[in-house]
């Protein structure tokens, strides 16, 4: 279970502006990233989204390993 106060179900707005990537999201998220930072962030987001989806699917099965 998440320890965060808010969980959002709408994706952030993302735009390329003058060679940078601007991200506007819920809860006043407003950040400008370099191309390199945006690429790495997108890879990390996708990787963890896959992990979270797997966790959600396996949540109801008793055979899942315990975390330390």
N, C-alpha and C positions, 0 to 999 in steps of 0.2 A: 504494500500500500504506500502511496506517496505521502511525503511529509510536507509537501507544498500546500500553501493555503488555497491557491486557485489553480484549477486545471481548465484549460481552454479547448474548445472543440472547433475553432475556426483558425485556418492557417493565416500566417502573416502575409502582408503585401511586400513584394520584393521587386525592386526596379534598378536598372543600370542607369547611372547618372554621371556624366563627365568622367567615365573611367573608374567609377567606384560602384559599390552595390549598397543600396539603401534598403533597410528592413524596417517596416512599420507594422507593429503587431498590437495585440491586446495588452492591457495594463501599462500603457504608455511606453511600450518598447519602441525605441526610435534610435537606430544605430546605423552608422555608415562603415562599411568594411572595404578593405583593399580586395582586389580580385583574388589574390592568393588566400586571404583569410576567409573569403566567402566560399571558395572552392573547398577548403579544408572543413569549414563548418558544415557545408552541405553533405560531405562524405560522412562526417560524424553523426549528423542528424539521421541520415538514411540508415547507417549501421545500427544506431540505437533504436530507431523505429522498428527495424526487423527484429531486434532482440525483444522489444516490448510486445510486439505482436505474438511472438513465440511464447512469451510469459503468459499473455492473456489466454492463448489457446491451451496451454498446459496447466493452467491454474487449477482446474477441477480434477486433475488426475493425481492419485496418491503416490505415484512412482517418481515424481520430480525430486531431484536432489535438494537437500537442505543446504542453505548458505551459512557460512561461519559468521 
